[in-house]
């Protein structure tokens, strides 16, 4: 049975094509990883909306007056990476809104700010694994005011505060991302 013999040039061409394909594949993989991680270039990938429409200010203000601050479990669409608390004070539904992260800086994994109606403040707790509506164990002794601020003299940072506005249709619009980044 005859065996095909290839010239050295065809063998070299085949090897160069294979090496080139591997280099292109590695370069494309590196590029995709850089893109997915945000990269250092001028283009920043940011999934999710920049603004969150929380709803009608009159309705939310009435709900807060009756039941306390409202927790929006994840407004970013990124899987519990951006839960926020919304609180309101006063009679004017267009003013005195406080919007802040439900996760304080340097908080242990799985700890969230939890509203204590009895004490009229927030503390850091883990969710109860058996009943998500029940209070879980405390993560720290740190407490935060109803506006998300830390008491004087505390070495703990306050949760991130978010800018808000009321649009022409009386909806509370919360700015989730800094537009200048």
C-alpha positions as CSV (number, residue, x, y, z in Angstrom):
1,X,0.0,0.0,0.0
2,X,1.5,3.3,-1.0
3,X,2.2,6.0,1.7
4,X,2.0,9.6,0.8
5,X,5.1,11.6,1.3
6,X,4.8,15.3,1.9
7,X,7.4,17.8,1.1
8,X,9.2,19.7,3.9
9,X,7.4,22.9,2.9
10,X,4.0,21.3,3.3
11,X,5.0,19.9,6.7
12,X,6.3,23.3,7.8
13,X,3.2,25.0,6.6
14,X,1.0,22.7,8.6
15,X,3.0,23.2,11.7
16,X,2.9,27.0,11.3
17,X,-0.8,27.0,10.8
18,X,-1.4,24.9,13.9
19,X,0.9,27.2,16.0
20,X,-0.8,30.3,14.6
21,X,-4.3,28.9,15.5
22,X,-3.1,28.2,19.1
23,X,-1.8,31.8,19.4
24,X,-5.0,33.3,18.1
25,X,-7.1,31.1,20.5
26,X,-4.9,32.1,23.5
27,X,-5.2,35.8,22.5
28,X,-8.9,35.6,22.1
29,X,-9.3,33.9,25.5
30,X,-7.1,36.5,27.1
31,X,-9.2,39.3,25.5
32,X,-12.5,37.7,26.7
33,X,-11.2,37.4,30.2
34,X,-10.1,41.0,30.3
35,X,-13.4,42.1,28.9
36,X,-15.3,40.0,31.5
37,X,-13.2,41.3,34.4
38,X,-13.7,45.0,33.5
39,X,-10.2,45.5,32.1
40,X,-8.3,48.6,32.5
41,X,-9.2,50.2,29.2
42,X,-11.6,53.0,28.5
43,X,-14.6,50.7,28.0
44,X,-16.1,49.3,31.2
45,X,-18.7,46.5,31.1
46,X,-21.5,47.2,33.5
47,X,-24.4,44.8,33.6
48,X,-27.7,46.0,34.9
49,X,-29.5,49.3,34.8
50,X,-27.9,52.5,36.1
51,X,-31.2,53.6,37.7
52,X,-33.8,51.7,39.7
53,X,-37.4,52.8,39.6
54,X,-38.7,52.0,43.1
55,X,-42.3,53.0,42.4
56,X,-44.7,55.8,43.3
57,X,-43.4,58.0,46.1
58,X,-46.9,58.4,47.8
59,X,-47.4,54.6,48.0
60,X,-43.8,53.9,49.2
61,X,-44.0,56.7,51.8
62,X,-47.3,55.4,53.2
63,X,-45.9,51.8,53.3
64,X,-42.8,53.0,55.2
65,X,-44.9,55.1,57.6
66,X,-47.0,51.9,58.4
67,X,-44.4,49.1,58.3
68,X,-40.9,50.7,58.4
69,X,-38.1,50.9,55.9
70,X,-38.5,48.9,52.6
71,X,-35.9,46.4,51.6
72,X,-35.3,45.9,47.9
73,X,-33.5,42.6,47.8
74,X,-31.4,43.0,44.7
75,X,-31.9,46.1,42.5
76,X,-28.8,45.5,40.3
77,X,-29.9,42.1,38.8
78,X,-26.5,40.7,39.9
79,X,-27.6,38.1,42.5
80,X,-27.8,39.8,45.9
81,X,-24.8,42.0,45.2
82,X,-26.8,45.2,45.6
83,X,-29.7,44.9,48.1
84,X,-30.8,48.4,49.3
85,X,-32.9,49.9,52.1
86,X,-35.3,52.8,51.4
87,X,-36.5,54.9,54.2
88,X,-38.6,58.1,54.3
89,X,-39.3,60.8,56.9
90,X,-41.8,63.6,57.0
91,X,-45.1,64.4,55.3
92,X,-43.7,65.5,51.9
93,X,-43.4,62.3,49.7
94,X,-41.1,64.2,47.4
95,X,-38.4,64.9,50.1
96,X,-36.4,63.3,52.9
97,X,-35.7,59.9,51.3
98,X,-32.7,57.9,52.5
99,X,-31.4,55.1,50.2
100,X,-28.4,53.0,51.3
101,X,-26.9,49.6,50.8
102,X,-28.1,46.7,52.9
103,X,-24.5,45.5,53.1
104,X,-22.1,47.6,55.2
105,X,-18.4,47.8,54.2
106,X,-16.2,45.1,55.7
107,X,-19.2,43.1,56.7
108,X,-18.6,39.3,57.0
109,X,-19.9,37.3,54.1
110,X,-23.7,36.6,54.3
111,X,-24.4,39.5,56.7
112,X,-27.0,42.1,55.9
113,X,-28.5,45.2,57.6
114,X,-31.7,44.1,59.3
115,X,-34.3,46.6,60.6
116,X,-35.2,46.4,64.3
117,X,-38.6,48.0,64.7
118,X,-38.4,47.8,68.5
119,X,-35.0,49.7,68.6
120,X,-35.7,51.8,65.6
121,X,-32.3,51.0,64.1
122,X,-30.5,48.6,61.8
123,X,-28.1,45.8,63.0
124,X,-26.0,43.3,61.0
125,X,-27.5,39.8,60.9
126,X,-27.3,36.6,58.9
127,X,-30.6,35.4,57.5
128,X,-32.2,32.5,59.4
129,X,-31.7,29.4,57.2
130,X,-34.9,27.9,58.5
131,X,-37.2,30.9,58.1
132,X,-36.0,33.8,55.9
133,X,-38.5,36.1,57.5
134,X,-37.1,35.5,61.0
135,X,-34.1,37.4,62.5
136,X,-30.9,35.4,62.2
137,X,-27.8,35.6,64.4
138,X,-26.0,38.9,65.0
139,X,-22.8,39.4,62.9
140,X,-21.5,42.3,65.1
141,X,-22.5,44.7,67.7
142,X,-22.5,47.6,65.2
143,X,-25.8,49.4,64.8
144,X,-26.9,51.9,62.1
145,X,-29.5,54.7,62.4
146,X,-32.7,54.7,60.4
147,X,-30.9,56.8,57.8
148,X,-28.0,54.3,57.5
149,X,-25.5,56.3,59.4
150,X,-23.1,55.0,62.1
151,X,-23.1,56.4,65.6
152,X,-20.5,59.0,66.6
153,X,-17.1,57.6,67.5
154,X,-17.6,54.3,65.7
155,X,-14.7,53.0,63.6
156,X,-17.0,51.2,61.2
157,X,-17.9,52.8,57.8
158,X,-21.5,53.6,57.0
159,X,-23.2,51.7,54.1
160,X,-23.0,53.3,50.7
161,X,-25.7,56.0,50.2
162,X,-27.4,56.3,46.9
163,X,-28.5,59.5,45.1
164,X,-32.3,59.6,44.4
165,X,-34.8,61.8,42.6
166,X,-38.5,62.0,42.0
167,X,-39.4,62.0,38.3
168,X,-42.3,63.7,36.5
169,X,-44.5,60.7,37.1
170,X,-43.8,60.8,40.9
171,X,-41.7,57.7,40.9
172,X,-38.7,57.4,43.2
173,X,-35.6,56.9,40.9
174,X,-32.5,55.6,42.6
175,X,-29.1,56.1,40.9
176,X,-27.2,52.8,41.4
177,X,-24.0,53.6,39.6
178,X,-21.8,56.7,39.6
179,X,-22.2,58.0,36.1
180,X,-18.7,59.6,36.2
181,X,-16.8,56.4,36.6
